[in-house]
Amino acid sequence: MMTFGNVILYISLTIGLVALLGLLLKDRKNNDILTRLVSPAIIAVAGLLTFAYLLLTYYFVTSDFTYEYVWQYSSRDLPLIYKISGTWAGQPGTYLLWVWVIFLSAAWLAQTTKHTTPLARRTQIITLIVGLYLIVLTLIQTPFKSIYEDANIPLGFMPPDGNGLNALLINFWMIVHPPFMFIGYATMTIPFAAAIVYLFTKEDGWEELGRQWARFTWLILGMGIAVGGVWAYVVLGWGGFWAWDPVETASFIPWLTLTGFMHAAALHRKNKSTFSLAAPMLAAVTFILVLYAAIVVRSGLFNSVHAFGETSTGTLLIASILLTGAVSLAIGMKRYLEEPVKVEEDKGFWNKTNIFYITLLLFVILAFISFWGITYPVFIQLSQGFKVNVASDTKNFFNVWSYPFTILLLLALGFCLNYKESDKENQKKTLFIVAALSLITMFLRTPTFYVLDHSSPFWVREPPIYKLLGSISAISILPPLIYATSAIYQSLSGYLKLGNARVRTKGIGIAIVHIAVVLTLFGAIISSNFTYTDQGINIPLAAKGQLVDIGDGYSIKFMDLSTRDLTGNTVSYPGTPIADILQNPSSFEGTNVKISGQITNISSLEGHGTLVALTDNSGTMLTVFSRNITETIGAGLTVTGNIMTGFAQPVLNVVSGDSLDTSSNYKVQSVQLEVYRNDRKIGSGVAEYLQGKGGSGTFPLIAPSITLLGGDVYVIFQGESGGFIPLTLKIIPAVNFAWIGIILFAIGIILVMGTKSKAG
């Protein structure tokens, strides 16, 4: 069935092909027959795709469940903002977002360059090829597919409601995380296209053409990864912002190679013969890794909390990676073989270019570690038919192998940032001293501060090499961190003294970006090594307002429990509060009791009825039905019956019951808590538990504390159960240094982007 949205996509594809043909005729045949149509055609496609995305958004806002994608990722009771974000919650919507931004970029390129130079035209040709390919993928897995394409669904039928969003996606940070990632993926197209043109034709100016696009991509991808970390921290309840999940790692890999490209381009900009091959190849590799990241999300092969599952376009994405990789490698080799032999003055090993080469190599090694860690298990599974892991605990692989190269990268940062040929010998001595201190401190023994957690149950199962490297003291990160910080301070001081405002502002931005890296690393390492965790805490509802000792000097006071829907309306349950019955069941014996609540568990009594757990704002009670009930978990019930005692807890024998309209498929239980350490309050707030159609999610209490070295008091609430408040307490030190680093990163790169670099 051809829907209106698909018609727009087909028209966009046709007009885009006309623009591509016009550029090819001009470039290959010097034929101007379609030249005047090229820019208007590209702008028209950008406009059509904008309309297509607005149309999809309209379908979500109006809950038009005649479209399969809308039905799958929305429901009537979702707040408006989550209906809008549902447009990019699944694969078809992200394809549309991706290709839309590519054509917006192409339109911008058309307006700014007018396609007046061969470089601009050829860059646009490659950009259009990528964009048109993605339109094809979007048509194959279209967000505009009608439910009536299923022969079993009669025309005119409208589902009463949609499937709804997964509970983990109902959070502010997930509103911004996917757009950041796919905008970054899209804007990498132009630096890639310009680099390919340069490798193929040796046309100068490619770096200037793609510079701001690369910087913007670096910012947006970096912020997307950071926002994903915030989402993991405040929603998933991991108690950390990085877990080396395959999808988050896959997005980190192209960011690493793009970082390498930014460094190579900085020297190439000053001397066109420097990194003339490394810089464009890193741009090409980054784009290929962007496609690979899409494969990780969409193939269904990678075990990830983010993965969308197997799709019909996975094979086409793999084909695009293989083709792009083969073309990039072929023209890269051709360019390498054509490069003239350079006869340069021998400056010895210790010079800025060589140190930059080492820096680039370190970025590539770190990217390869991440790539291998998520790819090797899948390769073995596909080739040999069984599952393997790179370590007993997967994150140990990444931590063990990334750590020594991170130290080397910090040493390179400290050496390169203020490198002066005239002071090279003194700088080398300082570098050697810091490297020696790092090596010595690797052997220091501490109770817990190691690369790998020795108390983890996975520790005993790791191979000897992991235990050896995992026993390196993490104190060894401090000398290079201090060394890098000192170098950044010196660099910043030098830039502040400059009279040229443009150079000064750019220098300040560069210094801020580097200090952001130091702060983020410090926060990540300290928080992951010194987090205190107390699981299995159960606070009785009867202890409301009381200080409950949980051990190790910590106490928690439960203040209140309430239930609401996503719009903020409090869910009320008529009848007797369950907590009143649980506290004094004997006073209710012999009388009919009315209670109501949400079904939180259902189990069959093997032909003797059904056991149902009902939960209201005060507690959970087991109820026995003499029949099989048709309601499902999450539904509301009002029941009347008599109390039966003699069990571990009172049970209500149901005489009659009716459905309870709780007006929403999503229920948020909120518990207000206060946390104490040695009878002194160290944090307070609300922890929440969301239960909905698509599963459940936790929204922890997060209370920043100055006494924790910029850390958080962090409490996970798993939902009221059996008259208890189940909690997990984490004391996470220094984690806010990472958040400060992320903010500074954004500020720094924006300052750099705001200053126009000279071509020379």
C-alpha positions in Angstrom: 0.0 0.0 0.0 1.4 3.3 -1.1 1.0 5.8 1.8 1.4 9.6 1.5 4.6 9.5 3.5 6.1 6.9 1.1 5.1 9.0 -1.9 7.1 11.9 -0.5 10.1 9.6 -0.1 9.9 8.4 -3.7 9.6 11.9 -5.0 12.6 12.9 -2.9 14.6 10.0 -4.3 13.6 11.0 -7.9 14.5 14.7 -7.5 17.8 13.7 -5.7 18.7 11.5 -8.7 18.2 14.5 -11.0 20.5 16.6 -8.9 23.1 13.9 -8.9 22.9 13.5 -12.6 23.3 17.2 -13.1 26.5 17.3 -11.1 27.9 14.2 -12.8 27.2 15.7 -16.3 28.9 18.9 -15.3 31.9 17.2 -13.7 32.5 14.4 -16.2 31.2 15.9 -19.5 31.3 19.7 -18.7 27.6 19.6 -19.7 25.5 22.3 -18.2 22.1 21.1 -19.3 21.0 20.3 -15.7 23.4 22.6 -13.8 20.8 25.2 -13.0 18.5 22.6 -11.5 21.0 21.1 -9.1 20.9 23.5 -6.2 17.1 24.0 -6.3 16.7 20.2 -6.5 18.8 19.6 -3.5 17.0 22.2 -1.5 13.6 20.7 -2.7 14.7 17.3 -1.4 15.7 18.8 1.9 12.3 20.5 2.1 10.4 17.4 1.2 12.2 15.4 3.9 11.5 18.1 6.4 7.8 17.8 5.5 8.1 14.0 5.8 9.5 14.2 9.2 6.9 16.8 10.3 4.2 14.4 8.9 5.5 11.5 10.9 5.5 13.7 14.0 1.9 14.7 13.2 0.9 11.1 13.1 2.5 10.5 16.5 1.0 13.6 18.1 -2.5 12.7 16.8 -2.1 9.0 17.8 -2.8 7.7 14.3 -2.3 4.0 14.9 -3.1 3.1 11.3 0.7 3.4 10.9 2.6 0.4 12.3 5.5 2.5 13.5 3.3 4.9 15.4 1.4 2.0 17.0 4.7 0.3 18.0 6.2 3.4 19.7 3.3 5.5 21.0 0.1 5.3 23.0 -2.7 7.7 23.9 -1.7 8.3 27.5 1.9 9.4 26.7 2.7 13.0 27.4 3.1 15.1 24.2 6.9 15.3 24.5 7.3 11.5 24.5 5.0 11.2 21.6 7.3 13.5 19.6 10.4 11.6 20.8 8.7 8.4 19.7 9.5 9.4 16.2 13.1 8.5 16.7 12.6 5.6 19.2 12.9 2.9 16.5 14.9 2.1 13.4 12.6 3.5 10.7 12.4 6.9 12.4 16.1 7.1 12.9 16.7 6.3 9.3 14.4 9.2 8.3 16.1 11.5 10.8 19.6 10.5 9.5 18.8 11.1 5.8 16.9 14.3 6.6 20.0 15.8 8.2 22.2 14.6 5.4 20.1 16.5 2.9 19.9 19.6 5.1 23.8 19.5 5.1 23.8 19.0 1.3 21.5 22.1 1.0 23.8 24.1 3.2 26.7 23.0 1.1 24.9 24.0 -2.1 24.1 27.4 -0.8 27.5 28.2 0.6 29.7 26.8 -2.3 27.3 27.3 -5.3 29.2 24.2 -6.7 31.6 26.7 -8.3 34.7 24.5 -7.8 35.4 20.9 -8.8 36.1 20.1 -5.1 32.6 21.4 -4.1 30.8 19.6 -6.9 32.6 16.3 -6.2 32.1 16.6 -2.5 28.4 17.1 -3.2 28.3 14.1 -5.5 29.5 11.8 -2.8 27.2 13.4 -0.2 24.2 12.9 -2.5 25.2 9.2 -3.2 25.2 8.6 0.6 21.9 10.5 1.1 20.1 8.7 -1.8 21.3 5.3 -0.5 19.8 6.1 2.9 16.5 7.1 1.3 16.4 3.7 -0.3 17.0 2.1 3.2 14.3 4.3 4.6 11.9 3.1 1.9 12.8 -0.5 2.6 12.1 0.0 6.3 9.7 2.8 6.2 8.1 4.6 9.2 5.0 5.2 6.9 4.0 1.5 6.6 0.3 1.0 7.1 -1.2 -1.6 9.3 -3.5 -2.5 6.5 -0.6 -4.2 4.7 -1.3 -7.0 7.0 -4.0 -9.1 5.2 -5.6 -10.0 8.5 -6.4 -6.3 9.4 -9.6 -5.0 7.7 -9.6 -1.5 6.1 -11.0 1.1 8.4 -9.9 -0.6 11.6 -8.2 1.7 14.1 -6.4 0.1 17.1 -7.9 1.5 20.3 -4.4 2.2 21.6 -0.7 1.8 20.7 2.0 -0.4 22.1 3.6 2.5 24.0 7.2 3.3 24.7 9.5 1.1 26.7 9.7 2.5 30.3 13.5 3.1 29.9 12.8 5.5 27.1 10.5 7.7 29.1 13.0 10.2 30.3 14.2 13.6 29.3 17.7 12.5 28.3 16.3 9.9 25.9 14.5 12.8 24.2 17.8 14.3 23.2 20.2 11.3 23.0 19.1 9.7 19.7 18.9 13.0 17.8 22.4 14.0 18.9 23.8 10.6 17.7 22.1 10.6 14.3 22.8 14.3 13.6 26.4 13.5 14.3 26.3 10.5 12.1 24.8 12.6 9.3 27.1 15.6 9.5 30.2 13.3 9.2 29.2 12.8 5.6 30.7 16.0 4.3 34.2 15.7 5.9 34.2 12.1 4.6 33.2 13.2 1.1 35.8 16.0 0.9 38.5 13.6 2.1 37.6 11.0 -0.5 37.7 13.7 -3.2 41.2 14.8 -2.0 42.5 11.2 -1.9 41.2 10.6 -5.4 42.1 13.9 -7.1 44.7 15.6 -4.8 42.5 18.8 -4.9 43.6 21.2 -2.2 41.1 22.9 0.1 39.3 19.7 1.3 40.2 20.3 5.0 38.9 23.9 4.9 35.7 22.7 3.3 35.0 20.0 5.9 36.6 21.6 8.9 33.6 23.1 10.7 31.5 20.1 9.8 34.1 17.9 11.5 34.2 20.1 14.5 30.4 20.1 14.7 30.3 16.3 14.3 32.9 16.0 17.1 30.8 18.2 19.4 27.5 16.5 18.6 28.8 13.0 18.8 30.6 13.8 22.0 27.5 15.3 23.6 25.4 12.4 22.3 27.7 9.9 24.0 27.8 12.1 27.2 24.0 12.4 27.2 23.8 8.6 26.8 26.0 8.3 29.9 23.7 10.6 31.8 20.7 8.5 30.7 22.4 5.3 31.9 23.2 7.0 35.2 19.8 8.5 36.0 17.5 5.8 34.4 19.0 2.4 34.1 20.2 2.4 37.7 23.7 1.1 36.8 25.1 3.6 39.2 27.6 4.6 36.6 27.6 6.4 33.3 29.6 3.9 31.2 29.3 0.1 31.1 31.0 -0.7 27.7 27.6 -1.8 26.3 28.1 -2.7 22.6 25.9 0.2 21.2 27.5 2.9 23.4 30.9 1.5 22.6 30.2 1.5 18.9 29.4 5.2 19.0 32.6 5.9 21.0 34.8 4.2 18.3 34.2 6.8 15.5 34.5 9.6 18.1 38.0 8.4 18.9 39.1 8.2 15.3 37.5 11.6 14.7 39.5 13.0 17.6 42.6 11.6 15.8 41.5 13.3 12.6 41.1 16.6 14.4 44.6 16.4 15.7 46.0 15.4 12.3 44.1 18.1 10.5 45.5 20.8 12.9 49.0 20.1 11.7 48.0 19.5 8.1 46.4 22.9 8.1 49.7 24.5 8.9 51.8 22.4 6.5 49.9 20.7 3.7 52.6 18.0 3.4 52.1 16.9 7.0 49.6 14.1 7.5 48.5 14.5 3.9 47.5 10.8 3.9 46.8 10.2 7.6 44.2 13.0 8.0 41.9 12.1 5.0 42.2 8.4 5.8 41.1 9.0 9.4 38.1 11.0 8.1 37.2 8.1 5.8 37.7 5.5 8.6 35.5 7.6 10.9 32.6 7.6 8.4 33.0 3.8 7.9 32.8 3.3 11.7 29.7 5.5 11.8 28.1 2.9 9.4 29.4 0.2 11.6 27.8 1.8 14.7 24.5 1.6 12.8 25.1 -2.1 12.1 25.6 -2.7 15.9 22.3 -1.1 16.6 20.3 -2.7 13.9 21.8 -6.2 13.1 20.3 -8.0 16.1 23.6 -9.7 16.6 24.9 -7.6 19.5 23.6 -8.1 23.0 22.8 -4.6 24.0 20.1 -2.8 26.0 20.1 -0.2 23.2 19.8 -2.6 20.2 16.7 -2.4 18.0 16.9 -6.0 16.8 17.3 -7.6 13.4 16.1 -5.8 10.4 15.8 -6.2 6.6 18.4 -3.4 6.0 21.3 -4.9 8.0 22.7 -6.6 4.9 22.6 -3.4 2.9 24.4 -1.6 5.7 27.1 -4.3 5.7 27.4 -3.9 1.9 27.8 -0.2 2.3 30.6 -0.7 4.8 32.5 -3.2 2.6 32.1 -1.0 -0.5 33.1 2.2 1.3 36.0 0.5 3.0 37.3 -1.1 -0.2 37.1 2.2 -2.1 38.8 4.2 0.7 41.6 1.6 1.0 42.2 1.4 -2.7 42.4 5.2 -3.3 44.4 5.5 -0.1 47.0 3.0 -1.3 47.0 4.7 -4.7 47.7 8.0 -3.1 50.4 6.6 -0.9 52.2 5.0 -3.9 52.0 8.3 -5.8 53.4 10.4 -3.0 56.9 11.6 -3.9 59.7 10.6 -1.6 60.3 13.4 0.8 63.8 14.4 1.7 63.6 16.2 5.0 66.1 17.4 7.5 66.7 14.8 10.2 65.3 16.3 13.4 65.6 13.0 15.3 62.8 11.1 16.9 61.8 13.9 19.4 59.9 16.4 17.3 56.3 17.5 17.2 55.3 15.6 14.1 56.5 12.3 15.4 54.8 12.8 18.8 51.6 13.7 16.9 52.0 10.4 14.9 52.3 8.6 18.2 49.2 10.4 19.4 47.2 9.4 16.3 48.4 5.8 16.7 47.2 5.8 20.3 43.7 7.0 19.2 43.6 4.2 16.6 44.7 1.6 19.1 42.1 2.7 21.6 39.5 2.6 18.8 40.6 -0.9 17.8 40.4 -2.2 21.4 36.8 -1.1 21.5 36.1 -2.4 18.0 37.6 -5.8 18.8 35.9 -6.1 22.2 32.4 -5.8 20.6 33.2 -7.5 17.3 35.1 -10.6 18.2 32.3 -12.4 20.1 29.9 -11.8 17.1 32.5 -12.9 14.6 33.0 -16.2 16.5 29.3 -16.7 16.8 28.7 -16.2 13.1 31.7 -18.3 11.9 31.7 -21.1 14.5 28.2 -21.1 15.9 28.8 -20.6 19.6 29.0 -17.6 21.9 32.2 -16.4 23.6 33.1 -13.4 25.6 36.3 -11.4 25.5 36.5 -11.7 29.3 34.6 -13.4 32.1 33.2 -9.9 32.8 33.1 -8.1 29.4 34.0 -4.7 30.7 37.2 -6.1 32.2 38.6 -6.5 28.6 38.1 -2.9 27.8 39.4 -1.6 31.2 42.5 -3.8 31.1 43.6 -3.0 27.6 42.5 0.6 27.4 44.2 1.7 30.7 47.9 1.6 29.7 47.2 3.4 26.4 45.2 6.0 28.2 48.2 6.7 30.4 50.4 7.0 27.2 47.9 9.4 25.7 47.9 11.6 28.7 51.7 11.7 28.6 51.6 12.6 24.9 49.1 15.4 25.7 51.3 16.9 28.3 54.4 16.8 26.0 52.7 18.0 22.8 50.6 20.9 24.2 53.5 23.2 25.0 56.2 21.6 22.8 59.1 24.0 22.0 62.1 22.9 19.9 64.3 25.3 21.9 63.3 23.7 25.3 63.0 20.2 24.0 65.6 18.6 26.4 64.0 20.0 29.5 60.6 18.9 28.3 61.9 15.4 27.7 63.4 15.2 31.2 60.0 16.2 32.7 58.3 13.6 30.5 60.7 10.8 31.6 60.2 11.7 35.3 56.4 11.6 35.0 56.6 8.3 33.0 58.9 6.8 35.7 56.5 7.9 38.5 53.6 6.4 36.6 55.5 3.1 36.2 56.6 3.0 39.9 53.1 3.8 41.2 51.7 0.9 39.1 53.2 -1.4 41.8 51.7 0.3 44.8 49.4 -1.9 46.9 46.0 -0.5 48.1 42.9 -2.1 49.5 40.7 -1.5 46.3 42.3 1.0 43.9 43.2 -1.3 41.0 42.5 -1.4 37.3 40.1 -4.3 37.9 37.9 -4.9 40.9 39.5 -7.8 42.9 36.3 -8.3 44.9 34.2 -9.0 41.8 33.1 -12.7 41.4 34.5 -12.5 37.9 38.0 -11.8 39.1 38.9 -15.4 39.9 37.8 -16.6 36.5 39.9 -14.1 34.5 43.1 -15.4 32.7 46.6 -14.7 34.1 47.3 -11.7 31.8 44.0 -10.0 32.9 45.0 -10.6 36.5 48.4 -9.2 35.9 47.3 -6.0 34.2 44.2 -5.8 36.4 46.5 -5.7 39.5 48.1 -2.4 38.3 47.4 0.3 40.9 45.1 2.9 39.5 47.2 5.5 41.5 49.4 5.3 38.4 46.9 7.5 36.5 47.5 10.4 38.9 51.1 11.5 37.7 50.0 11.7 34.0 46.8 13.5 35.0 48.7 16.1 37.0 51.3 16.4 34.2 48.6 16.9 31.6 46.8 19.5 33.9 50.0 21.4 34.3 50.6 21.5 30.6 47.1 22.7 30.0 47.5 25.4 32.6 50.7 26.6 30.9 49.1 26.5 27.5 46.1 28.5 28.8 48.3 31.1 30.5 50.2 31.6 27.2 47.0 32.1 25.2 45.6 34.5 27.7 48.5 36.8 27.1 48.0 37.0 23.4 46.7 40.2 21.8 45.0 38.6 18.9 41.4 38.0 20.0 40.8 35.2 17.5 43.9 33.2 18.4 43.3 33.8 22.1 39.7 32.6 22.0 40.6 29.5 20.0 43.5 28.7 22.4 41.2 29.1 25.4 38.7 26.7 23.7 41.5 24.1 23.1 42.7 24.4 26.7 39.1 23.9 28.0 38.6 20.8 25.8 41.7 19.2 27.2 40.9 20.1 30.8 37.5 18.5 30.2 39.2 15.3 29.2 41.3 15.3 32.4 38.2 16.0 34.6 36.1 13.3 32.9 38.8 10.7 33.3 39.4 11.7 37.0 35.7 11.5 37.8 35.2 8.2 35.9 38.2 6.4 37.5 37.6 7.6 41.1 33.8 7.0 41.0 34.2 3.5 39.5 36.9 2.4 42.0 35.5 3.9 45.3 31.8 3.4 45.0 30.2 2.0 48.1 27.2 -0.3 47.4 24.6 -1.8 49.8 22.0 -4.0 48.0 19.0 -5.8 49.3 17.8 -3.1 51.6 14.1 -3.5 52.6 12.4 -0.7 54.6 9.0 -1.8 56.1 6.1 0.5 55.2 5.3 0.4 58.9 8.6 2.2 59.6 7.4 5.4 57.9 9.0 8.4 59.5 11.5 6.2 61.4 15.3 6.1 61.0 16.2 2.5 60.0 19.8 1.4 60.5 21.1 -0.5 57.4 24.7 -1.0 58.6 28.1 0.5 58.1 27.0 3.6 59.8 24.2 4.4 57.2 20.6 4.8 58.0 17.5 5.6 55.8 14.3 7.3 56.7 11.2 6.5 54.6 9.0 9.6 54.5 6.2 8.9 52.0 5.0 6.7 49.1 2.7 7.8 46.3 1.6 6.6 42.9 0.9 8.9 39.9 0.6 8.7 36.1 2.9 10.4 33.6 0.9 13.5 33.5 1.4 14.1 37.3 -2.0 13.1 38.4 -2.0 11.1 41.7 -3.6 7.6 41.3 -6.1 7.1 44.1 -7.3 3.6 45.2 -10.7 3.5 46.9 -11.3 1.2 49.9 -9.2 0.3 52.9 -5.5 1.0 52.6 -3.6 -2.2 52.3 -1.1 -1.1 55.0 -3.9 -0.9 57.6 -4.9 -4.5 57.0 -1.3 -5.8 57.0 -0.6 -4.0 60.3 -3.6 -5.3 62.2 -5.3 -8.2 60.2 -7.2 -9.5 63.2 -9.4 -6.4 63.4 -10.7 -7.1 59.9 -11.6 -10.8 60.4 -15.2 -11.7 60.0 -16.1 -8.7 57.9 -16.1 -8.0 54.2 -13.2 -5.7 53.2 -12.9 -3.6 50.1 -9.4 -2.8 48.7 -8.1 -1.7 45.3 -4.8 -1.5 43.6 -2.7 -2.3 40.5 -2.0 -5.9 39.6 1.7 -6.5 40.1 1.8 -10.3 39.9 -0.5 -13.2 38.8 0.0 -16.9 39.3 -2.3 -19.9 38.8 -3.4 -22.1 41.7 -3.5 -25.2 39.4 -7.2 -25.4 38.8 -8.2 -23.8 42.1 -8.3 -20.3 41.0 -5.7 -17.5 40.7 -3.4 -15.7 43.1 -3.1 -12.0 42.4 -0.9 -9.4 44.1 -2.6 -6.0 44.4 -0.5 -2.9 45.2 -1.8 0.5 46.3 0.0 3.5 47.7 0.5 1.8 51.0 1.5 -1.8 50.3 0.9 -5.1 48.5 -1.6 -7.7 49.4 -2.2 -11.2 48.0 -5.7 -11.9 46.9 -7.3 -15.3 45.9 -9.8 -15.5 43.0 -11.8 -18.7 42.6 -11.7 -18.2 38.8 -9.1 -17.5 36.2 -9.0 -13.7 35.7 -8.7 -12.0 32.3 -6.9 -8.9 33.6 -3.1 -8.5 33.0 -0.2 -7.2 35.1 -0.5 -3.4 35.3 -4.4 -3.3 35.3 -6.3 -1.9 38.2 -8.8 -3.9 40.3 -11.3 -3.1 43.1 -12.2 -6.2 45.1 -14.2 -7.2 48.1 -13.6 -10.2 50.2 -12.8 -11.6 53.6 -9.4 -11.8 55.4 -7.7 -15.2 55.8 -4.9 -15.4 58.4 -2.6 -18.3 59.3 -0.3 -17.6 56.4 3.0 -15.7 56.3 0.9 -12.7 55.6 -2.8 -12.0 55.4 -4.6 -13.1 52.2 -7.9 -11.7 50.9 -10.4 -14.3 49.6 -12.2 -12.4 46.9 -16.0 -12.5 46.7 -16.4 -9.9 44.0 -14.3 -7.6 41.9 -14.4 -5.0 39.2 -11.9 -3.3 36.9 -10.5 -0.1 38.2 -9.9 2.7 35.7 -6.5 4.1 36.6 -6.5 6.3 33.4 -3.0 5.4 32.3 -0.9 2.4 31.3 2.1 4.0 33.0 2.3 4.1 36.8 5.1 5.9 38.7 5.7 4.9 42.3 7.5 7.7 44.1 9.2 7.2 47.5 10.6 10.1 49.5 13.7 9.3 51.4 16.4 10.7 53.7 19.8 9.2 53.9 22.0 9.5 57.0 25.7 8.7 57.8 26.5 8.4 61.5 23.1 10.1 62.3 24.0 13.1 60.0 21.8 13.6 57.0 23.9 13.4 53.8 21.2 13.4 51.2 17.4 13.4 50.6 15.0 13.3 47.7 12.7 11.1 45.7 13.4 7.8 44.0 10.9 6.5 41.5 9.9 3.3 39.8 8.0 3.3 36.5 5.9 0.4 35.4 4.3 0.4 31.9 3.4 -1.5 28.9 7.0 -1.9 27.7 8.5 -3.1 31.0 9.8 -1.1 34.0 12.4 1.5 34.8 14.1 3.0 37.8 14.7 6.7 38.4 17.1 6.8 41.3 17.4 9.4 44.0 20.5 11.4 43.2 21.7 13.9 45.9 25.0 15.7 45.2 27.3 16.0 48.2 30.3 18.2 48.7 31.6 15.9 51.4 31.9 13.1 48.8 34.5 15.0 46.7 31.9 16.1 44.3 30.0 12.8 44.5 26.5 11.6 44.9 24.2 9.8 47.3 22.4 7.5 44.9 19.4 5.3 45.9 17.6 2.9 43.5 14.0 2.0 44.2 12.6 -1.2 42.7 8.9 -0.7 43.5 7.0 -1.5 46.6 6.7 -5.2 47.3 5.0 -7.1 50.0 4.8 -4.2 52.4 8.5 -3.3 52.0 10.4 -0.6 50.1 13.3 -2.4 48.3 16.3 -0.1 47.9 19.9 -0.2 46.8 22.2 2.5 48.2 25.3 3.7 46.4 27.8 6.3 47.6 29.5 7.5 44.4 32.5 9.9 45.0 33.8 12.4 42.4 31.3 11.5 39.7 30.3 15.2 39.2 33.8 15.9 38.0 32.8 13.9 34.9 29.7 16.0 34.4 31.7 19.2 34.8 34.1 17.8 32.2 31.3 17.1 29.8 30.0 20.7 30.1 33.5 22.1 29.6 34.0 20.0 26.6 30.9 21.5 24.9 32.0 25.1 25.9 35.5 24.5 24.6 34.6 23.1 21.2 32.0 25.9 20.7 34.7 28.5 21.3 36.9 26.7 18.8 34.1 26.6 16.2 33.4 30.2 16.8 36.8 31.3 15.5 37.6 30.9 11.9 41.0 29.3 11.3 43.4 30.5 8.6 44.0 28.1 5.7 47.7 28.2 6.1 
